[in-house]
Amino acid sequence: MTDTLLAIDWGSSALRGALLDPSGRVIDERAVARGMLTIQPGGFGEVFESHFGDWMDSRATRCLMAGMVGSRQGWAEAPYCPCPAGLDDIAAHLLPLTAAAGTTRRIAIVPGISCERDGVPDVMRGEEIKILGALDLLDADDATLVLPGTHSKWATVAGRRIRSFSTVMSGEFYALLRQHSILARTLPPDDGVLDGDAFDRGVGHAFAAGGLMQAAFSVRTLALFERLAPAAMPSYLSGLVIGEELRCRPLEGRREVVVIGAPVLAERFERALRQRGIGVRRFGEEAAWRGLWAVQRRVDQRKGHR
């Protein structure tokens, strides 16, 4: 790459950007609570200019965006690339924004990816970039990865191509149990800090009980018989839900899982995986910046080969 790149990770709840030099080094970063869900139709260009227009004017020459900005409700819909998908596939299917989209900037949106299992489709937007970025940082060809969140994504990579992935709604199930089930009457108003022992106990019970619908009731009974302090209950429930997510994964014999996500949640997944004897490599937002930089690098290489 010979130009400075503005890398954008634009999700449902947050807008993050990083200015990258030609070697991929982060020069500066910004983050604002202007995710897709906060923006009215037709308002993406104005939000982009208000937060990153100065960088495009003075320091960046190109911009690559990933995430929900490319969804049907985003700035412009970028079609999905089917699995298996790697850097070449994504670089070949960028969606350039034009004056019709309210901008004359050199901006392109990265496509999401899709896969199908047993006749049922699954999709991701934004996570694929973090996966490819983590692979680039690790200089790895093969990996099993998890991106924890409201909807966790588990992905299998071989030959630096995402071969398959699946979505697990564990974060949303935690919120439903936490706020809208009978368990909510047992739990304190706030989650508080992580109680490691309670969390570990929850992970262990998830495996022993053999199913979350049975294991979840233990939150109520442990409180009823005063065998777990009220303040520890959210950590225990978190361990149950994350433990169930791990229990349902084919991780037998797996030596290492790459975890990509915000520190608080990534730390819990690392703790749960290590409890099951699985090693962990962790990455945060740097994986997104590296992934977008790697895509732009591949675009430049493709142009050079013409």
Buried (B, 14 or more C-beta within 10 A) or exposed (E): BEEBBBBBBBBBEBBBBBBBBBEBEBEEBBEBEBBBEBBEEEEBBEBBBEBBBEBBEEEBEBBBBBBBBBBEEBBBBBEBBEBBBBBBBBBEBBBEBEEEBBBEBBBBBBBBBBBEEEEEEBBBBBBBBBBBBBBBBEEBEEBBBBBBBBBBBBBBBEEBBBBBBBBBBBBBBBEEBBEEBEBEEBBEEEBEEBBBEBBBBBBBBBBEBEEBEEBBBBBBEBBEEEEBEEBBBBBBBBBBBBBBBBBBBEBEEBEEBBBBBEEEBBBBBBBBBEBBEBEBBBBBBBBBBBBBBBBBBBBBEEEEEE
